[in-house]
Amino acid sequence: MADLPTLTDKQQQFVLRYAINGNNGAEAYRFAYDCKGSNEATINSEVNKLLKNPKITLRSEERRVGK
């Protein structure tokens, strides 16, 4: 298996929660990040940024394939 990129703790929490909750990005984001006071549009925007991050994509794919 190729070396996987290092994620921050919050990114790792996001990836794990994303896999556990059936790819619900907003719920995974709320779990991993402090988003009190953030509206849904902001959360969804941040989720989209995370899901476009190549490091996150690789880790998510690794978790999906590893099931």
Order of alpha helices (4+ residues) and beta strands (2+ residues): alpha-alpha-alpha-alpha
